[in-house]
Amino acid sequence: MVNIHQWDEFQKAAEELYLLSPKTTRYVAKYRHVEGKLVLKVTDDRTCFKYKTDQMQDLNKFERLNRSLMAKMHNRAPIQESSTGSAPAGSAPAGSAPVHPSTAAAPATAAAPVTISSPVIQQQGGGGKAKKNKRR
């Protein structure tokens, strides 16, 4: 496990690790209110990067990293705010999300029903009525 103390290095390492192995990379954020510390960890089971902070200013950086990784996970380019109101020629209209080339011509299909295959989730049950507290 590598503890990185500089935010720029951590962000670059996290994004590169995700790009190298997107199917196995995990990203965990843990906040300890008692200590006032935010701990970020990115791992692919071979390499692990960790960043710890107690600075409030790092929360904005954390949000930018989240948006960047989520955009990569959804196979989209992050949306950049432009100071000019005009878009380059051939670009999508304002407010529309970029479309991945492989899904541009694909017809819309109805979502298939989700089946639960995990025995842990099946054992927990759920879906029944909640028990009411008895008052005496």
Contact map, one row per residue, 1 for C-alpha under 8 A:
1110000000000000000000000000000000000000000000111100000000000000000000000000000000000000000000000000000000000000000000000000000000000000
1111000000000000000000000000000000000000000000011100000000000000000000000000000000000000000000000000000000000000000000000000000000000000
1111100000000000000000000000000000000000000000001111000000000000000000000000000000000000000000000000000000000000000000000000000000000000
0111111011000000000000000000000000000000000000001110000000000000000000000000000000000000000000000000000000000000000000000000000000000000
0011111001000000000000000000000000000000000000000011000000000000000000000000000000000000000000000000000000000000000000000000000000000000
0001111111000000000000000000000000000000000000000000000000000000000000000000000000000000000000000000000000000000000000000000000000000000
0001111111100000000000000000000000000000000000000010000000000000000000000000000000000000000000000000000000000000000000000000000000000000
0000011111110000000000000000000000000000000000000000000000000000000000000000000000000000000000000000000000000000000000000000000000000000
0001011111111000000000000000000000000000000000000000000000000000000000000000000000000000000000000000000000000000000000000000000000000000
0001111111111100000000000000000000000000000000001110000000000000000000000000000000000000000000000000000000000000000000000000000000000000
0000001111111110000000000000000000000000000000000000000000000000100000000000000000000000000000000000000000000000000000000000000000000000
0000000111111111000000000000000000000000000000000000000000000000000000000000000000000000000000000000000000000000000000000000000000000000
0000000011111111100000000000000000000000000000001000000000000000000000000000000000000000000000000000000000000000000000000000000000000000
0000000001111111110000000000000000000000010000001000000000000000000000000000000000000000000000000000000000000000000000000000000000000000
0000000000111111111000000000000000000000000000000000000000000000000010000000000000000000000000000000000000000000000000000000000000000000
0000000000011111111100000000000000000000000000000000000000000000000000000000000000000000000000000000000000000000000000000000000000000000
0000000000001111111111001000000000000000011100000000000000000000000000000000000000000000000000000000000000000000000000000000000000000000
0000000000000111111111001000000000000000000000000000000000000000000000000000000000000000000000000000000000000000000000000000000000000000
0000000000000011111111000000000000000000000000000000000000000000000000000000000000000000000000000000000000000000000000000000000000000000
0000000000000001111111000000000000000000000000000000000000000000000000000000000000000000000000000000000000000000000000000000000000000000
0000000000000000111111111000000000000000000100000000000000000000000000000000000000000000000000000000000000000000000000000000000000000000
0000000000000000111111111000000000000000000000000000000000000000000000001000000000000000000000000000000000000000000000000000000000000000
0000000000000000000011111000000000000000000000000000000000000000000000000000000000000000000000000000000000000000000000000000000000000000
0000000000000000000011111100000000000000000110000000000000000000000000000000000000000000000000000000000000000000000000000000000000000000
0000000000000000110011111110000000000000011110000000000000000000000000000000000000000000000000000000000000000000000000000000000000000000
0000000000000000000000011111000000000000011100000000000000000000000000000000000000000000000000000000000000000000000000000000000000000000
0000000000000000000000001111100000000001111000000000000000000000000000000000000000000000000000000000000000000000000000000000000000000000
0000000000000000000000000111110000000001110000000000000000000000000000000000000000000000000000000000000000000000000000000000000000000000
0000000000000000000000000011111000000111100000000000000000000000000000000000000000000000000000000000000000000000000000000000000000000000
0000000000000000000000000001111100000111000000000000000000000000000000000000000000000000000000000000000000000000000000000000000000000000
0000000000000000000000000000111110011110000000000000000000000000000000000000000000000000000000000000000000000000000000000000000000000000
0000000000000000000000000000011111111100000000000000000000000000000000000000000000000000000000000000000000000000000000000000000000000000
0000000000000000000000000000001111111000000000000000000000000000000000000000000000000000000000000000000000000000000000000000000000000000
0000000000000000000000000000000111110000000000000000000000000000000000000000000000000000000000000000000000000000000000000000000000000000
0000000000000000000000000000000111111000000000000000000000000000000000000000000000000000000000000000000000000000000000000000000000000000
0000000000000000000000000000001111111100000000000000010000000000000000000000000000000000000000000000000000000000000000000000000000000000
0000000000000000000000000000001110111110000000000001110000000000000000000000000000000000000000000000000000000000000000000000000000000000
0000000000000000000000000000111100011111000000000001110000000000000000000000000000000000000000000000000000000000000000000000000000000000
0000000000000000000000000000111000001111100000000111100000000000000000000000000000000000000000000000000000000000000000000000000000000000
0000000000000000000000000011110000000111110000000111000000000000000000000000000000000000000000000000000000000000000000000000000000000000
0000000000000000000000000011100000000011111000011110000000000000000000000000000000000000000000000000000000000000000000000000000000000000
0000000000000100100000001111000000000001111100011100000000000000000000000000000000000000000000000000000000000000000000000000000000000000
0000000000000000100000001110000000000000111111111000000000000000000000000000000000000000000000000000000000000000000000000000000000000000
0000000000000000100010011100000000000000011111110000000000000000000000000000000000000000000000000000000000000000000000000000000000000000
0000000000000000000000011000000000000000001111110000000000000000000000000000000000000000000000000000000000000000000000000000000000000000
0000000000000000000000000000000000000000001111110000000000000000000000000000000000000000000000000000000000000000000000000000000000000000
1000000000000000000000000000000000000000001111111000000000000000000000000000000000000000000000000000000000000000000000000000000000000000
1100000000000000000000000000000000000000111111111100000000000000000000000000000000000000000000000000000000000000000000000000000000000000
1111000001001100000000000000000000000000111000111110000000000000000000000000000000000000000000000000000000000000000000000000000000000000
1111000001000000000000000000000000000011110000011111000000000000000000000000000000000000000000000000000000000000000000000000000000000000
0011101001000000000000000000000000000011100000001111100000000000000000000000000000000000000000000000000000000000000000000000000000000000
0010100000000000000000000000000000001111000000000111110000000000000000000000000000000000000000000000000000000000000000000000000000000000
0000000000000000000000000000000000001110000000000011111001000000000000000000000000000000000000000000000000000000000000000000000000000000
0000000000000000000000000000000000011100000000000001111100000000000000000000000000000000000000000000000000000000000000000000000000000000
0000000000000000000000000000000000000000000000000000111111100000000000000000000000000000000000000000000000000000000000000000000000000000
0000000000000000000000000000000000000000000000000000011111100000000000000000000000000000000000000000000000000000000000000000000000000000
0000000000000000000000000000000000000000000000000000001111111000000000000000000000000000000000000000000000000000000000000000000000000000
0000000000000000000000000000000000000000000000000000101111111100000000000000000000000000000000000000000000000000000000000000000000000000
0000000000000000000000000000000000000000000000000000001111111110000000000000000000000000000000000000000000000000000000000000000000000000
0000000000000000000000000000000000000000000000000000000011111111000000000000000000000000000000000000000000000000000000000000000000000000
0000000000000000000000000000000000000000000000000000000011111111100000000000000000000000000000000000000000000000000000000000000000000000
0000000000000000000000000000000000000000000000000000000001111111110000000000000000000000000000000000000000000000000000000000000000000000
0000000000000000000000000000000000000000000000000000000000111111111000000000000000000000000000000000000000000000000000000000000000000000
0000000000000000000000000000000000000000000000000000000000011111111100000000000000000000000000000000000000000000000000000000000000000000
0000000000100000000000000000000000000000000000000000000000001111111110000000000000000000000000000000000000000000000000000000000000000000
0000000000000000000000000000000000000000000000000000000000000111111111000000000000000000000000000000000000000000000000000000000000000000
0000000000000000000000000000000000000000000000000000000000000011111111100000010000000000000000000000000000000000000000000000000000000000
0000000000000000000000000000000000000000000000000000000000000001111111110000010000000000000000000000000000000000000000000000000000000000
0000000000000010000000000000000000000000000000000000000000000000111111111000000000000000000000000000000000000000000000000000000000000000
0000000000000000000000000000000000000000000000000000000000000000011111111100000000000000000000000000000000000000000000000000000000000000
0000000000000000000000000000000000000000000000000000000000000000001111111111110000000000000000000000000000000000000000000000000000000000
0000000000000000000000000000000000000000000000000000000000000000000111111111110000000000000000000000000000000000000000000000000000000000
0000000000000000000001000000000000000000000000000000000000000000000011111111000000000000000000000000000000000000000000000000000000000000
0000000000000000000000000000000000000000000000000000000000000000000001111111000000000000000000000000000000000000000000000000000000000000
0000000000000000000000000000000000000000000000000000000000000000000000111111100000000000000000000001000000000000000000000000000000000000
0000000000000000000000000000000000000000000000000000000000000000000000111111110000000000000000001111000000000000000000000000000000000000
0000000000000000000000000000000000000000000000000000000000000000000000110011111000000000000000000100000000000000000000000000000000000000
0000000000000000000000000000000000000000000000000000000000000000001100110001111100000000000000000000000000000000000000000000000000000000
0000000000000000000000000000000000000000000000000000000000000000000000000000111110000000000000000000000000000000000000000000000000000000
0000000000000000000000000000000000000000000000000000000000000000000000000000011111000000000000000000000000000000000000000000000000000000
0000000000000000000000000000000000000000000000000000000000000000000000000000001111100000000000000000000000000000000000000000000000000000
0000000000000000000000000000000000000000000000000000000000000000000000000000000111111000000000000000000000000000000000000000000000000000
0000000000000000000000000000000000000000000000000000000000000000000000000000000011111000000000000000000000000000000000000000000000000000
0000000000000000000000000000000000000000000000000000000000000000000000000000000001111110000000000000000000000000000000000000000000000000
0000000000000000000000000000000000000000000000000000000000000000000000000000000001111110000000000000000000000000000000000000000000000000
0000000000000000000000000000000000000000000000000000000000000000000000000000000000011111000000000000000000000000000000000000000000000000
0000000000000000000000000000000000000000000000000000000000000000000000000000000000011111101011000000000000000000000000000000000000000000
0000000000000000000000000000000000000000000000000000000000000000000000000000000000000111111000000000000000000000000000000000000000000000
0000000000000000000000000000000000000000000000000000000000000000000000000000000000000011111000000000000000000000000000000000000000000000
0000000000000000000000000000000000000000000000000000000000000000000000000000000000000001111100000000000000000000000000000000000000000000
0000000000000000000000000000000000000000000000000000000000000000000000000000000000000011111110000000000000000000000000000000000000000000
0000000000000000000000000000000000000000000000000000000000000000000000000000000000000000011111011100000000000000000000000000000000000000
0000000000000000000000000000000000000000000000000000000000000000000000000000000000000010001111110000000000000000000000000000000000000000
0000000000000000000000000000000000000000000000000000000000000000000000000000000000000010000111110000000000000000000000000000000000000000
0000000000000000000000000000000000000000000000000000000000000000000000000000000000000000000011111000000000000000000000000000000000000000
0000000000000000000000000000000000000000000000000000000000000000000000000000000000000000000111111100000000000000000000000000000000000000
0000000000000000000000000000000000000000000000000000000000000000000000000001000000000000000100111110000000000000000000000000000000000000
0000000000000000000000000000000000000000000000000000000000000000000000000001100000000000000100011111000000000000000000000000000000000000
0000000000000000000000000000000000000000000000000000000000000000000000000001000000000000000000001111101100000000000000000000000000000000
0000000000000000000000000000000000000000000000000000000000000000000000000011000000000000000000000111111100000000000000000000000000000000
0000000000000000000000000000000000000000000000000000000000000000000000000000000000000000000000000011111110000000000000000000000000000000
0000000000000000000000000000000000000000000000000000000000000000000000000000000000000000000000000001111111000000000000000000000000000000
0000000000000000000000000000000000000000000000000000000000000000000000000000000000000000000000000011111111000000000000000000000000000000
0000000000000000000000000000000000000000000000000000000000000000000000000000000000000000000000000011111111000000000000000000000000000000
0000000000000000000000000000000000000000000000000000000000000000000000000000000000000000000000000000111111100000000000000000000000000000
0000000000000000000000000000000000000000000000000000000000000000000000000000000000000000000000000000011111110000000000000000000000000000
0000000000000000000000000000000000000000000000000000000000000000000000000000000000000000000000000000000011111000000000000000000000000000
0000000000000000000000000000000000000000000000000000000000000000000000000000000000000000000000000000000001111100000000000000000000000000
0000000000000000000000000000000000000000000000000000000000000000000000000000000000000000000000000000000000111110000000000000000000000000
0000000000000000000000000000000000000000000000000000000000000000000000000000000000000000000000000000000000011111000000000000000000000000
0000000000000000000000000000000000000000000000000000000000000000000000000000000000000000000000000000000000001111100000000000000000000000
0000000000000000000000000000000000000000000000000000000000000000000000000000000000000000000000000000000000000111110000000000000000000000
0000000000000000000000000000000000000000000000000000000000000000000000000000000000000000000000000000000000000011111000000000000000000000
0000000000000000000000000000000000000000000000000000000000000000000000000000000000000000000000000000000000000001111100000000000000000000
0000000000000000000000000000000000000000000000000000000000000000000000000000000000000000000000000000000000000000111110000000000000000000
0000000000000000000000000000000000000000000000000000000000000000000000000000000000000000000000000000000000000000011111001100000000000000
0000000000000000000000000000000000000000000000000000000000000000000000000000000000000000000000000000000000000000001111100100000000000000
0000000000000000000000000000000000000000000000000000000000000000000000000000000000000000000000000000000000000000000111111100000000000000
0000000000000000000000000000000000000000000000000000000000000000000000000000000000000000000000000000000000000000000011111110000000000000
0000000000000000000000000000000000000000000000000000000000000000000000000000000000000000000000000000000000000000000001111111000000000000
0000000000000000000000000000000000000000000000000000000000000000000000000000000000000000000000000000000000000000000101111111100000000000
0000000000000000000000000000000000000000000000000000000000000000000000000000000000000000000000000000000000000000000111111111100000000000
0000000000000000000000000000000000000000000000000000000000000000000000000000000000000000000000000000000000000000000000111111100000000000
0000000000000000000000000000000000000000000000000000000000000000000000000000000000000000000000000000000000000000000000011111110000000000
0000000000000000000000000000000000000000000000000000000000000000000000000000000000000000000000000000000000000000000000001111111100000000
0000000000000000000000000000000000000000000000000000000000000000000000000000000000000000000000000000000000000000000000000001111100000000
0000000000000000000000000000000000000000000000000000000000000000000000000000000000000000000000000000000000000000000000000000111110000000
0000000000000000000000000000000000000000000000000000000000000000000000000000000000000000000000000000000000000000000000000000111111000000
0000000000000000000000000000000000000000000000000000000000000000000000000000000000000000000000000000000000000000000000000000001111100000
0000000000000000000000000000000000000000000000000000000000000000000000000000000000000000000000000000000000000000000000000000000111110000
0000000000000000000000000000000000000000000000000000000000000000000000000000000000000000000000000000000000000000000000000000000011111000
0000000000000000000000000000000000000000000000000000000000000000000000000000000000000000000000000000000000000000000000000000000001111100
0000000000000000000000000000000000000000000000000000000000000000000000000000000000000000000000000000000000000000000000000000000000111110
0000000000000000000000000000000000000000000000000000000000000000000000000000000000000000000000000000000000000000000000000000000000011111
0000000000000000000000000000000000000000000000000000000000000000000000000000000000000000000000000000000000000000000000000000000000001111
0000000000000000000000000000000000000000000000000000000000000000000000000000000000000000000000000000000000000000000000000000000000000111
